[in-house]
Amino acid sequence: MVTNSLVYEKAYSFAIRIVKAYKYLKDKQEFVLSKQLLRCGTSVGANIAEANGAISDSDFSAKMSIAYKEILETKYWLSLLKDTGYITNDVFEDIFVDADEIAKMIYSILKTTRINKIVDC
């Protein structure tokens, strides 16, 4: 499991950045895209936290899969916010790099988990 893991810590820090971005966007009177970003950007860490309490390997894999999908969705909303001029390229690049790193970490965990499951069969 990933209790107190690097991916959990990065996802938690990322969620804090997303909340701050949401506050910034709300101040700019942008409510729809920012709400989507807030929902999925904070969901990543929440799903990793749920994976920590998984009752089986398949439950763990399912929660981590959701976390992976949520970080991909977050990357989509970040791109859309950049391309519509709500965030600058610099802000986008800074936060997108973190999202991409988390996505790669989660993908690696899923790949390892699924390979181990196949080997155990």
CORBEL-V652180 format. One record per residue. N is the residue number from 1. OMEGA is omega in degrees with one decimal (* if undefined). Layout:
BEGIN
N;OMEGA, N;OMEGA
END
This chain:
BEGIN
1;-171.5, 2;178.4, 3;-178.9, 4;-178.9, 5;178.6, 6;-179.4, 7;177.0, 8;-179.5, 9;179.0, 10;179.2, 11;178.4, 12;177.3, 13;178.1, 14;179.3, 15;177.6, 16;177.2, 17;179.5, 18;177.8, 19;178.2, 20;177.1, 21;178.1, 22;178.5, 23;178.6, 24;-178.6, 25;177.3, 26;177.0, 27;177.8, 28;179.1, 29;174.8, 30;-172.1, 31;-173.0, 32;-178.5, 33;-178.7, 34;178.6, 35;177.1, 36;178.7, 37;179.3, 38;-177.3, 39;-174.9, 40;-178.7, 41;177.3, 42;-179.9, 43;-178.1, 44;-179.5, 45;179.2, 46;179.3, 47;174.5, 48;177.2, 49;177.1, 50;178.1, 51;177.9, 52;179.6, 53;-177.2, 54;-179.7, 55;177.6, 56;177.1, 57;180.0, 58;175.7, 59;176.9, 60;-179.1, 61;179.8, 62;179.9, 63;178.2, 64;176.0, 65;177.6, 66;177.8, 67;179.4, 68;179.4, 69;179.8, 70;178.8, 71;175.3, 72;177.5, 73;177.6, 74;178.5, 75;176.8, 76;-178.3, 77;176.6, 78;178.0, 79;179.7, 80;177.5, 81;177.1, 82;-175.1, 83;176.0, 84;173.8, 85;178.7, 86;173.7, 87;-179.3, 88;176.4, 89;-179.8, 90;178.4, 91;178.9, 92;-178.0, 93;-177.8, 94;-176.7, 95;-179.1, 96;177.7, 97;178.0, 98;179.3, 99;-179.5, 100;178.5, 101;178.7, 102;178.9, 103;179.6, 104;179.2, 105;-179.1, 106;179.1, 107;178.8, 108;177.9, 109;-179.9, 110;-179.8, 111;178.9, 112;-179.7, 113;-177.8, 114;176.4, 115;179.0, 116;179.8, 117;178.9, 118;-179.5, 119;-179.0, 120;-176.3, 121;*
END
